Amino acid sequence: MSIQDEKLRAMVRHAYSSTVFYRRLYGPTSPRVEKTRDIKTLPVLTKEDLRSVPLEERTAAGVDSSRCVKKTTSGTSGVPVAVLDDPATAAYLEGMYLRRMWSYGVRPWHKIARVVSGSPDKVYTENVADVAGLWGRIRRRLVARLSLAEDAEKHIDFLKNGVDVLVAYPTYFRSLREACEAKDVNLYFKIAVSAGEVLDSHTRKMMADFFGAEVYDGYGCVEVAPVGGLAWECPERTAYHINIDSVVLEFLKDGEEVSAGERGEVVATSLFRHATPIIRYKLGDIATPLDDECPCGRGLPLLKNVEGRVVDTLKIPGGGQISPYAVMETIQDMPGLKRYKVLQKTDYTVDVLIMVDGDAEKAVAEVERRFALLFRGLEYSVKVVDRIEAERGKKFKFVESQVK
């Protein structure tokens, strides 16, 4: 734990000395954090705490934003949280990713495809790791990124040429299977990696059976460590290994750490994200820490039963789906948008509910323009509302479909 202690001390000092946000949050002097256990003396941050502060105030002094990539969350509450990936952060994330892939038997000659949210032009250019040294040259040749905004048929044409590893959301794997069945196409992968959503047992089995793949899941979040950067399954698949050299995970109930085997709210701290530090950040997920040891012998602490992001796809009459992440990418950066929800009813019609600052009529016209292409084949309406609330006792879904 000494490495984790040292990294945490350095991160707290850095955040306090380099950002307006943490100086204001922590007060006149830098907090005294010597050991990881001292982290409980720091305040817990919520998504609203980060949304309410300009990114510039959360960015460390001296960071050249022109050399960074702005990353945003999926906006499950309707408004995303933004962080910056500088070249050092991008390189660190790639190292974590490669360590995990290596444990699955992936080697530099295997071809990898990642399915990510974003328009095609952004997906194919927006990654500083692509130009980072030797691995940058290797990944440009062997790692492909596919945009959720593109048609599944285009992805199938690409994937038919041979991909060893596919990294994607569970909702994407389900949509890809439907598209393959509709076109009578068979796709096979050596490894299928789930990311970004909770992987249910039915989808896991489908991924293994339909695509003939070894299936692995991971737990991550954009703000702290994406693509399984928080915890990940090893080939034993007994539980999820926590990357304690890169993050601090706490599991809290009523503000106190739970015992092993108990469910707790996940609070995460990044030990490597220096451009926009994230310290004691409540993810909105529930998970269970364990004190067991994995047969793989890695010695990393374990967690299980992640209860996290719940998302729906929009269904098109006659077949086909629209990814919730394509919806998010289409609307989330709209000026004046405070919150939104896309609700599909049982008759396939869609209500787009928006809360906006400014001219409501112009906002409706802009949303209709943005969704005109994406929602082809669907009847939809846009409504400006004063409030959008989560259903009591349920996790908020920014895209929800009542079509079974």
N, C-alpha and C positions, 0 to 999 in steps of 0.2 A: 504493500500500500504506500510505500515511501515515494514512489514515482508519482502516484496520484496526488499525494499530499503536496509535493513540490510543484506540480503543474497547477494545482488549484491555488496555491499561494501566489504564484506568478500571475495567474489569470485575474485574480481579485485585484492585485496591485495594478495591473495593466488597465483593467476596466475603470478603476477609480481615477488613475492619473491621466487617462487618455480620452475619456468620454464625458460630455456634459451630463448625460442621463444618469450615469452611476455616481458621479460626484453629488448631484442633487439628491439622488436616492439614499446614499449612505451618510450624508452629512459632512461636518467640518473635517473629519479625519478618516483615513482609510481604515476599514474594518480589520481587526486582528484575527486572521485565519491561519493557524499553524498546522492543524490536522484536518483531514476530511470531515471528521465529526463536528468541527467548528462551523461547518457550513450552515447548520441549523440556526445560527445567530443572525443570518442574513434574511432579508425579506423575500417572500415568494412572489414571483411575477406572474401575471395573467396575460392572456393574449390582448385583452383590452389595454393593459398597461403599455404594451409595445405599440399597439395601433394608435394610441393617443399621442405618441411622441414622434416628431419628424425623424426620418431615418438618419438625417445628418447629425442629430443629437445623440444617436446611439452608435455612430461611427467613430472609430478611434482617430485621434488627431494624426495627421501625416499620411493617412491612407489616400492613395491616388485612385479615386473612383473610376477614372477612365480605364484603369487596368483591371477593374473588377466586373463581375457579372452579378446583376441584381436577381435574386431568387425570391419567389413568393410562395406562400403556402397555398394549399388547395382551397382556402377560404370557406371552410365548412360552416362558419357562422355568417357567411355572406361577405365578409371583408377580409382580405388576406393580410398576413404579416410578412414584411420584407426583411431580408438580410443580404449582405454582400459576400460574395466569394472572391477573395483576392487570390493571386497565383499560389501563395503558400497554402491557403486553405484548400484550394482545388487539388494541389499535389498531395496534401495529407489525406483528403477524402479518397483519392485514387489509390493511395497506399493501403488504406483500410479495406477498400473494395477488393483489391488484388489479393490481399492476405486471405480474405474470405473465399474468393474464387479458387485460389490455390488449394485450399482444403477440400474443395469439391472435385479436384482433379483437372481443373482448367489450366491450360498451359498457353504460352504466347502464340502458338499456331492455331488455336481454336478461334473460330469466328463467333463474336458476341453481338447480339442486337438488344438495345434497350428501347422500350417504348415509353415515351415521356410526353407530358402535356406541353402545349405550345404550338404555334403556327409553324409550318415547315421551314420558313426562312430563319426563324429564331432557333429552332431545334438543331438545324444543321450548322449553325455558326456560333451559338452562344455557349461556349465552354472554354475557359482559359487553359484547361488541362490539355487541350488538343495540341498546343504548341509548346508543351513543357518537356523539353529534352528528349531522350531516347524513347521513353514511353509515349510521348506525344506522337512520334513518328510511327510507332507500332500500332497505337490505337486508331490513327487515321486510316490505317490499312485493314485492321481486323475488327474494330468496334464501330458499329453503325447505330445511329439513333433514328428512330421512327416516330413521326408525329401522330398523335391521336387525332389531329384535325384531318388527316388524310383518310381516304376510303380504305376499307379493309381489303378490297380487291387488290389495291396497289401493294399493300403489305404482303399479301399472299404471293404475288408475283416475285417480290424480293426474297421472301423466306423460302420459296421453292428452290432457289439457287444454292441452298445449303447454309444453315446456321446451327452452330453447335449449342449455343446458350441463348435463351430468350429470357430477358428480365422485364417484367410487366406487372401491371395491376391485375388482381384476380378478375375484375370485371372485364378486362381486355381479353384474358384467356377464354372467358365464357363467350364473348363476342366473336373471337377468332374461330372458336369451334363451330359456331353457327354459320359463319361465312364459309368455312371449309366444307361443311355439310351441304350448304346451298350450291356450291360450285363443284361438289364431288371431288374434292382435293384432299390428299393426305399429307400432313406435315409432321415431321419427326424432329425432336430435339434431344440432344444428349442430357441437357440439364434445363429445367424450367425454374426460374427464381421469382417468387412472389414478393411484391413490394408495394408500400403505400396504403394498403388496406388490410383489414382482417381477412385472413385466409381460412375459410370454413372447410370442414372435412369433405363435404360433397365436391367442392371445387378442386380441392387437392387431389381427390381420387380421379376426377375427370381429367385433370392435367396429366396425371401419370398414365391413365388408360388410353386417352385419345391421342396424346402426343408422344407416348412411349418414353417419357422423360423421368429422370430422377428429380423430385420436387423438393425445393428448399424454401423456407420462409425466412423473413427478416423483419426486424422492428426498427423503424427510423422515423425521423421527421425532418423536414426541410430546415427549420430554424436551428436545430442542434446538430444532427448528423443524419442525412438521408440514406435511402437504399440499404437498410439494415445496419446503419452505423451505430445505433444504440445497442442492439443485441441481434443475434443471428443463430440459426440452427446449424450445427455441425453435421457431418454424415451420420452420426448416431441418432439424431433427431429426438433426443430425450427431453430437451428443453432449449431455451435460448441463452447463448453465452453473452454476458454483458461486456462491452469493450471498456474495461475499467481504466485502461491506459489513455483513453480518449474522452470519456464522459464520466460524470458522476450521476447515478440514478438513485433517487430516493423514492420510497413508497410510503405515503403518508395517509393517516386517518385522523381527522380532527387536528391536523397540524403535527401529529406525533408519528414517529417511525413505527410501522407495523412489525410484527414478528414474522419469522420465516413461515411460509404456508398461509399467510393471511393476505387478503386483497387490500391494495392501497392505491391511492392516486399517485400517478407517476409525475415526479418533478425532476427535470433534467438540467444539467450544467455541461456546457462544452468546455473542454480543456485545450482546444486548438483553434477555435474561431476567434481570431484576434481583430479582424476588421470590424465586426459587429459582435461584441461579446454577448453571450447568453448565459446568465447565472441564476439558478434556482427558478426555472421556468415551468409552470404547470401546463402539462400537455393536454389535459382533458381526457386522458386514458386511465384505465384501471389495469393493474397487473399484479401478479403474485410472486414475491421473491422466494427463493429456495435456499436451503443450506445443504443440498445434496451435492455430490460430485458426479460429473459426467464420465462415463466409461472411456471417453476419448483421451482423458488425461490432460487436457489443456489447463485445468486449474482455475478457469475464470468463473466468477459467480454466475448463478443461473436465475432465470425467471420463467414463468409460464402464464398461460391464460391471459394474453393481452386482449383487452376489450377496448378497441379503438375505433378508428374511423369507419362509419357505416355509410355506404353510398349506394345509390340506385342508378340504373341506366334507364334512359327513355326508350320506350318500345315504339317501333313504327308498324302500323297495320300491314299485315301481309308478310312480316319478317324484317329483321334488321334492328339495330340498336344505335343510340347516340350516347357516347361516353359522357359521364358527368364532368370529366376533366376538360373535354372539348367545350362544354357549356361554360365552365369556369374561365377558360382562356378567352372566350369570346366576349365576356361581359365585365370581368373583374376590374379592368383598368379604365373603365368608363368614367370620365370626369363627373364629379358630383354624386356618384353612387355611394350610398351609405351602407346598404344591406340589400340582399335579394334572396328570393326563393323561387325555384322552378318546380311546379307541382303538376304532375300528369295524372289525370283522372282515369277512371276505369274505362271510359269511352275513347281513350287515347288523346283527347284534347288536353292542351297545356295552358296553365295559367302562369304567367311570369309576374311575380310580385316584386316591386322595387320601392325602396325608400331613397329619396334623393334630396339634395340641396339644389335650389335653383328652379329653373323653368320646368314644370312637370310635363308640359306638352312636348317640349323639345327632347326631354329625357325619353318619353315613350317612343317618339319617332326614331331616336338613335338606337334604342334597344331593338325595335322592329327591323331597322336596317341591318344591325349586326346579326340577328338571328334568321334573316330571310333565307340564307343559303343553308345554314346548319339544320334548320327545322323543315327542310323540304319533305313533303309527305305528311306533315302534321298540321293540324289546325290549332292555332295558339292566339292568345290575347295578352296584352301587357297592361298591368294595372299599377298605379301609384297608390301606396298605402302609407298610413302613419306609423304602423307597428308591424313587426314580423316576429312572432314569438315561437319558441320551441314548445312542442306538446309536453305537458307536465310529465315528468318521469322518463322522458325519452331523449336520446341524443339528437341534436339538431341535424337535419339533412338539408343542405343547400339545394340538392336536386332529389326529388322524391317522386316515385312512380307508384300508383295504385293499381297498375295493370299487372295481373298475375300471369 
